[in-house]
C-alpha cells in the first residue's frame, strides 16, 4: 500500500472509530506545527495498525482503553471510551477492563479511570457530569 492509500484508509477508519465531528475538529486544528504528527497518526496508527485483520475493532478498543489507564492518559482515555461505543463495546465490558486494570495497573489508576468513565457516560447520556 502506498502512503496516500494508507492515509486515505486511515482517515476512513479514524472517522468511523472516533466520529466525523472529532476528526473534523482535529483536521481544522491542524497547523504547520502539528501537521506532520497528524499525518503520522493517520497513516500509521489508523491506516496501518487499526486496519490490520488480526484483531477486531472491538478488541482494539478494549486494548486501547486498558493501555490509556496504564499510562495515565486521561484525555485519550475519555476519547477512546466514547469511541468504544462505535466499535460495539459495552459499558459492562469497559467495567471489566477497568477492574482488570485495578489489578495490573493499580487501584489509583483504575479509580481515576472509573471516575472518568462515569463522566463520559453521563455526558453521552445527556446528564451533568459529577465533576462539573
Z-matrix of the N, CA and C atoms (Angstrom, degrees):
N
C 1 1.456
C 2 1.536 1 107.68
N 3 1.332 2 116.09 1 132.65
C 4 1.461 3 118.40 2 177.72
C 5 1.533 4 110.03 3 -80.84
N 6 1.318 5 116.37 4 168.84
C 7 1.468 6 121.53 5 -173.84
C 8 1.534 7 112.35 6 -62.50
N 9 1.321 8 117.79 7 -36.21
C 10 1.464 9 120.48 8 179.52
C 11 1.524 10 110.58 9 -67.35
N 12 1.317 11 116.51 10 -43.31
C 13 1.469 12 120.53 11 178.62
C 14 1.527 13 110.04 12 -65.25
N 15 1.337 14 117.00 13 -39.65
C 16 1.462 15 121.00 14 178.32
C 17 1.532 16 109.90 15 -63.06
N 18 1.331 17 117.31 16 -42.47
C 19 1.466 18 121.44 17 178.13
C 20 1.527 19 110.24 18 -62.95
N 21 1.329 20 116.97 19 -48.15
C 22 1.472 21 120.51 20 -178.43
C 23 1.529 22 111.25 21 -62.00
N 24 1.318 23 116.53 22 -42.97
C 25 1.462 24 121.04 23 177.45
C 26 1.528 25 110.39 24 -63.72
N 27 1.334 26 115.91 25 -43.75
C 28 1.460 27 120.87 26 179.12
C 29 1.514 28 112.10 27 -63.13
N 30 1.313 29 117.18 28 -40.31
C 31 1.466 30 120.52 29 -179.99
C 32 1.533 31 110.09 30 -65.61
N 33 1.316 32 117.14 31 -39.14
C 34 1.465 33 120.16 32 178.71
C 35 1.532 34 110.77 33 -63.51
N 36 1.326 35 117.24 34 -45.93
C 37 1.466 36 120.78 35 179.03
C 38 1.521 37 110.43 36 -66.00
N 39 1.301 38 116.33 37 -42.48
C 40 1.471 39 121.25 38 179.55
C 41 1.531 40 110.61 39 -57.24
N 42 1.328 41 117.10 40 -44.51
C 43 1.472 42 121.07 41 178.10
C 44 1.529 43 111.19 42 -64.74
N 45 1.336 44 116.82 43 -42.57
C 46 1.465 45 120.43 44 -178.84
C 47 1.525 46 111.73 45 -65.46
N 48 1.314 47 117.34 46 -38.67
C 49 1.463 48 121.35 47 -176.60
C 50 1.526 49 111.67 48 -82.19
N 51 1.318 50 117.43 49 -50.63
C 52 1.465 51 121.15 50 -173.99
C 53 1.521 52 113.22 51 -88.74
N 54 1.309 53 116.55 52 -19.77
C 55 1.463 54 121.23 53 -178.01
C 56 1.514 55 111.32 54 99.96
N 57 1.311 56 115.30 55 142.09
C 58 1.463 57 121.23 56 -176.92
C 59 1.530 58 111.84 57 -62.10
N 60 1.331 59 117.59 58 -36.66
C 61 1.469 60 119.94 59 -179.46
C 62 1.524 61 111.22 60 -63.06
N 63 1.332 62 116.47 61 -47.47
C 64 1.465 63 120.02 62 -179.42
C 65 1.530 64 110.78 63 -61.95
N 66 1.328 65 116.43 64 -46.70
C 67 1.462 66 120.16 65 -177.75
C 68 1.524 67 110.35 66 -66.62
N 69 1.333 68 117.07 67 -38.91
C 70 1.460 69 119.97 68 176.79
C 71 1.512 70 112.09 69 -59.84
N 72 1.340 71 116.34 70 -41.01
C 73 1.466 72 120.31 71 177.80
C 74 1.523 73 110.46 72 -65.73
N 75 1.331 74 116.73 73 -42.48
C 76 1.465 75 119.97 74 178.35
C 77 1.523 76 110.49 75 -61.31
N 78 1.322 77 117.08 76 -40.03
C 79 1.462 78 119.96 77 177.97
C 80 1.525 79 110.73 78 -66.67
N 81 1.321 80 116.77 79 -40.65
C 82 1.468 81 120.43 80 179.32
C 83 1.526 82 111.23 81 -65.02
N 84 1.330 83 116.63 82 -30.60
C 85 1.463 84 121.45 83 -179.83
C 86 1.525 85 112.84 84 -85.20
N 87 1.325 86 117.10 85 -2.29
C 88 1.461 87 120.64 86 179.45
C 89 1.524 88 109.38 87 -71.01
N 90 1.336 89 114.36 88 134.77
C 91 1.467 90 120.44 89 -178.90
C 92 1.527 91 108.96 90 -141.13
N 93 1.307 92 116.26 91 -176.53
C 94 1.465 93 120.72 92 -177.34
C 95 1.526 94 112.09 93 -59.07
N 96 1.324 95 117.32 94 -31.40
C 97 1.457 96 120.78 95 -177.79
C 98 1.527 97 112.30 96 -74.39
N 99 1.345 98 118.25 97 -41.70
C 100 1.462 99 120.15 98 -173.30
C 101 1.523 100 114.42 99 -108.52
N 102 1.322 101 118.90 100 3.24
C 103 1.468 102 121.35 101 -176.22
C 104 1.526 103 112.79 102 -59.60
N 105 1.302 104 117.44 103 -41.78
C 106 1.466 105 120.01 104 -179.40
C 107 1.526 106 110.97 105 -67.04
N 108 1.323 107 116.77 106 -35.69
C 109 1.467 108 120.14 107 176.70
C 110 1.525 109 110.49 108 -65.77
N 111 1.335 110 117.54 109 -45.36
C 112 1.461 111 121.13 110 178.38
C 113 1.525 112 110.78 111 -59.76
N 114 1.318 113 116.67 112 -41.42
C 115 1.461 114 121.49 113 177.40
C 116 1.529 115 110.44 114 -62.95
N 117 1.321 116 116.43 115 -44.21
C 118 1.462 117 121.86 116 -179.96
C 119 1.521 118 111.90 117 -59.85
N 120 1.332 119 117.60 118 -50.50
C 121 1.466 120 118.54 119 -177.14
C 122 1.524 121 111.49 120 -69.57
N 123 1.316 122 117.69 121 -31.70
C 124 1.460 123 119.32 122 177.49
C 125 1.519 124 110.59 123 -67.59
N 126 1.321 125 117.64 124 -45.23
C 127 1.466 126 120.51 125 -178.78
C 128 1.524 127 112.52 126 -71.10
N 129 1.330 128 117.04 127 -44.56
C 130 1.453 129 118.05 128 -170.41
C 131 1.521 130 114.33 129 -97.84
N 132 1.314 131 118.71 130 -48.06
C 133 1.472 132 118.23 131 178.73
C 134 1.526 133 109.73 132 -65.62
N 135 1.340 134 115.36 133 -48.22
C 136 1.469 135 119.67 134 -173.45
C 137 1.519 136 112.64 135 -91.78
N 138 1.333 137 118.89 136 -42.31
C 139 1.458 138 121.74 137 -176.14
C 140 1.512 139 114.70 138 -82.82
N 141 1.307 140 117.35 139 -24.63
C 142 1.470 141 120.69 140 -179.31
C 143 1.527 142 111.92 141 -103.36
N 144 1.320 143 118.07 142 -49.18
C 145 1.466 144 121.09 143 -173.62
C 146 1.528 145 112.65 144 -86.63
N 147 1.341 146 117.98 145 -52.81
C 148 1.467 147 120.29 146 -176.77
C 149 1.528 148 112.57 147 -66.28
N 150 1.321 149 119.12 148 -16.54
C 151 1.468 150 121.46 149 179.41
C 152 1.526 151 112.80 150 -93.56
N 153 1.321 152 117.71 151 -4.72
C 154 1.458 153 119.87 152 -179.29
C 155 1.533 154 110.21 153 -65.79
N 156 1.321 155 116.93 154 146.06
C 157 1.463 156 120.07 155 -176.66
C 158 1.531 157 114.95 156 -81.37
N 159 1.306 158 119.46 157 -9.18
C 160 1.464 159 121.96 158 -172.31
C 161 1.511 160 116.32 159 -68.24
N 162 1.336 161 117.75 160 -26.30
C 163 1.464 162 122.37 161 178.35
C 164 1.522 163 108.91 162 -133.96
N 165 1.309 164 115.86 163 148.69
C 166 1.461 165 120.21 164 175.05
C 167 1.526 166 109.64 165 -74.42
N 168 1.302 167 115.79 166 162.45
C 169 1.470 168 119.26 167 174.05
C 170 1.524 169 110.27 168 -62.83
N 171 1.300 170 116.12 169 -34.64
C 172 1.467 171 121.83 170 176.76
C 173 1.529 172 109.90 171 -56.11
N 174 1.327 173 115.78 172 -52.20
C 175 1.471 174 120.70 173 179.73
C 176 1.529 175 111.11 174 -63.36
N 177 1.318 176 117.00 175 -42.05
C 178 1.461 177 120.38 176 179.53
C 179 1.527 178 110.82 177 -61.09
N 180 1.338 179 116.90 178 -40.05
C 181 1.471 180 119.71 179 177.96
C 182 1.521 181 110.97 180 -60.55
N 183 1.320 182 117.17 181 -45.03
C 184 1.470 183 120.48 182 -179.99
C 185 1.524 184 110.99 183 -62.64
N 186 1.316 185 116.69 184 -40.40
C 187 1.466 186 120.66 185 178.67
C 188 1.526 187 110.81 186 -64.89
N 189 1.321 188 117.12 187 -43.41
C 190 1.468 189 120.17 188 -179.72
C 191 1.528 190 110.30 189 -64.45
N 192 1.324 191 117.66 190 -40.77
C 193 1.467 192 120.15 191 177.94
C 194 1.523 193 109.93 192 -59.05
N 195 1.322 194 117.04 193 -49.04
C 196 1.466 195 120.27 194 179.71
C 197 1.526 196 111.41 195 -61.49
N 198 1.312 197 116.79 196 -40.41
C 199 1.460 198 120.83 197 -179.81
C 200 1.524 199 111.58 198 -65.19
N 201 1.322 200 116.89 199 -40.87
C 202 1.464 201 119.84 200 179.60
C 203 1.531 202 110.99 201 -66.73
N 204 1.334 203 117.42 202 -34.30
C 205 1.470 204 120.28 203 174.51
C 206 1.530 205 108.95 204 -64.48
N 207 1.325 206 116.34 205 -48.01
C 208 1.465 207 120.56 206 -177.66
C 209 1.521 208 112.01 207 -60.55
N 210 1.317 209 116.54 208 -36.40
C 211 1.459 210 120.68 209 -177.54
C 212 1.524 211 113.41 210 -91.24
N 213 1.346 212 116.34 211 -0.22
C 214 1.462 213 121.83 212 -179.42
C 215 1.534 214 111.25 213 56.08
N 216 1.316 215 115.02 214 51.05
C 217 1.468 216 122.16 215 179.74
C 218 1.523 217 108.99 216 -110.29
N 219 1.340 218 115.85 217 77.07
C 220 1.455 219 122.27 218 -173.50
C 221 1.512 220 115.19 219 -58.14
N 222 1.334 221 116.64 220 -42.68
C 223 1.467 222 119.75 221 -178.63
C 224 1.532 223 110.81 222 -63.41
N 225 1.312 224 116.54 223 -45.74
C 226 1.468 225 120.53 224 178.26
C 227 1.532 226 111.07 225 -68.98
N 228 1.341 227 116.92 226 -34.61
C 229 1.459 228 119.89 227 176.06
C 230 1.524 229 109.89 228 -59.38
N 231 1.313 230 117.52 229 -47.84
C 232 1.474 231 120.98 230 179.64
C 233 1.516 232 110.91 231 -60.01
N 234 1.318 233 117.38 232 -43.24
C 235 1.460 234 121.32 233 177.80
C 236 1.525 235 110.64 234 -57.76
N 237 1.322 236 116.57 235 -46.82
C 238 1.462 237 120.20 236 -175.46
C 239 1.531 238 112.61 237 -79.46
N 240 1.314 239 118.18 238 -21.65
C 241 1.465 240 119.65 239 170.94
C 242 1.524 241 109.44 240 -65.86
N 243 1.325 242 116.71 241 -42.22
C 244 1.472 243 120.57 242 176.82
C 245 1.527 244 110.42 243 -65.12
N 246 1.313 245 115.94 244 -45.34
C 247 1.464 246 121.17 245 -176.84
C 248 1.526 247 112.13 246 -66.19
N 249 1.314 248 117.33 247 -29.33
C 250 1.465 249 120.61 248 -176.96
C 251 1.523 250 111.92 249 -57.08
N 252 1.320 251 116.96 250 -35.21
C 253 1.471 252 120.29 251 178.71
C 254 1.521 253 110.49 252 -60.85
N 255 1.332 254 117.85 253 -33.65
C 256 1.465 255 121.39 254 178.30
C 257 1.525 256 111.93 255 -68.12
N 258 1.324 257 116.09 256 -17.04
C 259 1.463 258 121.31 257 -179.50
C 260 1.529 259 112.11 258 -107.26
N 261 1.327 260 116.43 259 14.11
C 262 1.462 261 120.55 260 175.72
C 263 1.511 262 115.32 261 79.71
N 264 1.327 263 117.65 262 12.75
C 265 1.462 264 121.06 263 178.79
C 266 1.529 265 108.74 264 -78.41
N 267 1.322 266 116.14 265 132.50
C 268 1.459 267 120.81 266 179.88
C 269 1.526 268 110.68 267 -92.46
N 270 1.306 269 114.67 268 162.27
C 271 1.468 270 119.43 269 176.79
C 272 1.528 271 110.64 270 -66.24
N 273 1.316 272 117.10 271 -32.28
C 274 1.468 273 119.86 272 176.09
C 275 1.530 274 110.48 273 -63.13
N 276 1.328 275 116.84 274 -40.39
C 277 1.469 276 119.85 275 177.68
C 278 1.519 277 110.82 276 -66.50
N 279 1.319 278 116.91 277 -39.85
C 280 1.462 279 119.99 278 177.57
C 281 1.522 280 109.99 279 -62.26
N 282 1.336 281 117.09 280 -43.36
C 283 1.468 282 119.92 281 177.78
C 284 1.526 283 110.11 282 -57.53
N 285 1.326 284 117.63 283 -43.60
C 286 1.470 285 120.35 284 -179.95
C 287 1.529 286 111.63 285 -63.48
N 288 1.329 287 116.61 286 -39.78
C 289 1.472 288 119.82 287 177.18
C 290 1.528 289 110.03 288 -63.02
N 291 1.327 290 116.67 289 -42.83
C 292 1.468 291 119.46 290 -179.13
C 293 1.524 292 111.45 291 -67.24
N 294 1.325 293 117.30 292 -36.01
C 295 1.472 294 119.96 293 175.02
C 296 1.528 295 110.57 294 -64.55
N 297 1.325 296 116.77 295 -41.35
C 298 1.466 297 121.06 296 176.83
C 299 1.528 298 109.74 297 -61.77
N 300 1.324 299 116.02 298 -40.58
C 301 1.468 300 120.56 299 178.77
C 302 1.526 301 111.53 300 -64.35
N 303 1.323 302 117.44 301 -31.36
C 304 1.468 303 119.96 302 178.56
C 305 1.524 304 110.47 303 -58.39
N 306 1.309 305 116.12 304 -36.97
C 307 1.468 306 120.09 305 -179.14
C 308 1.526 307 111.10 306 -78.53
N 309 1.319 308 117.32 307 -45.42
C 310 1.456 309 120.57 308 -171.52
C 311 1.529 310 114.49 309 -93.74
N 312 1.338 311 118.04 310 -19.82
C 313 1.467 312 120.96 311 -179.73
C 314 1.518 313 111.95 312 -112.37
N 315 1.329 314 116.78 313 -17.94
C 316 1.451 315 121.66 314 179.38
C 317 1.520 316 112.32 315 112.55
N 318 1.317 317 114.08 316 147.09
C 319 1.461 318 120.96 317 -179.27
C 320 1.530 319 111.80 318 -61.13
N 321 1.340 320 120.39 319 -43.63
C 322 1.467 321 118.32 320 179.52
C 323 1.533 322 112.81 321 -59.41
N 324 1.327 323 117.38 322 -39.90
C 325 1.467 324 120.43 323 178.80
C 326 1.523 325 110.64 324 -64.37
N 327 1.321 326 116.75 325 -43.51
C 328 1.467 327 120.27 326 179.33
C 329 1.520 328 111.14 327 -68.66
N 330 1.316 329 117.54 328 -38.27
C 331 1.463 330 121.35 329 178.64
C 332 1.531 331 109.93 330 -58.66
N 333 1.315 332 116.48 331 -46.85
C 334 1.461 333 121.18 332 177.84
C 335 1.523 334 110.55 333 -63.31
N 336 1.319 335 116.99 334 -42.01
C 337 1.466 336 121.16 335 -179.38
C 338 1.523 337 111.57 336 -64.99
N 339 1.328 338 118.24 337 -40.08
C 340 1.465 339 120.81 338 176.86
C 341 1.528 340 110.35 339 -62.12
N 342 1.324 341 116.93 340 -41.56
C 343 1.462 342 120.36 341 179.10
C 344 1.520 343 110.92 342 -64.22
N 345 1.325 344 116.68 343 -46.76
C 346 1.460 345 120.34 344 178.84
C 347 1.527 346 111.36 345 -63.17
N 348 1.326 347 116.71 346 -40.89
C 349 1.464 348 119.99 347 179.27
C 350 1.523 349 110.75 348 -62.28
N 351 1.321 350 117.11 349 -42.84
C 352 1.466 351 119.26 350 179.09
C 353 1.519 352 110.64 351 -62.98
N 354 1.323 353 117.02 352 -40.34
C 355 1.462 354 120.56 353 177.20
C 356 1.536 355 111.06 354 -61.43
N 357 1.329 356 116.55 355 -43.60
C 358 1.467 357 120.87 356 178.74
C 359 1.526 358 110.09 357 -64.27
N 360 1.321 359 117.31 358 -45.00
C 361 1.466 360 120.10 359 179.81
C 362 1.520 361 111.02 360 -63.43
N 363 1.336 362 116.72 361 -41.06
C 364 1.469 363 119.90 362 177.22
C 365 1.525 364 110.28 363 -60.39
N 366 1.320 365 116.50 364 -43.80
C 367 1.465 366 120.58 365 178.54
C 368 1.532 367 110.42 366 -62.25
N 369 1.322 368 116.79 367 -44.84
C 370 1.456 369 120.93 368 179.74
C 371 1.529 370 111.69 369 -62.97
N 372 1.327 371 116.11 370 -31.79
C 373 1.467 372 121.75 371 179.99
C 374 1.523 373 112.80 372 -87.20
N 375 1.340 374 116.48 373 0.65
C 376 1.458 375 120.59 374 179.99
C 377 1.506 376 114.29 375 77.44
N 378 1.340 377 116.59 376 18.57
C 379 1.470 378 120.88 377 178.27
C 380 1.529 379 108.71 378 -96.87
N 381 1.323 380 115.16 379 156.78
C 382 1.461 381 120.08 380 175.04
C 383 1.522 382 108.42 381 -72.17
N 384 1.311 383 116.24 382 136.32
C 385 1.453 384 122.34 383 178.92
C 386 1.531 385 111.34 384 -64.90
N 387 1.323 386 116.04 385 145.90
C 388 1.464 387 121.17 386 176.14
C 389 1.523 388 110.34 387 -65.42
N 390 1.332 389 116.73 388 -28.20
C 391 1.466 390 121.20 389 -177.08
C 392 1.519 391 112.21 390 -81.44
N 393 1.337 392 117.67 391 -12.83
C 394 1.475 393 121.02 392 -176.13
C 395 1.508 394 111.61 393 -72.26
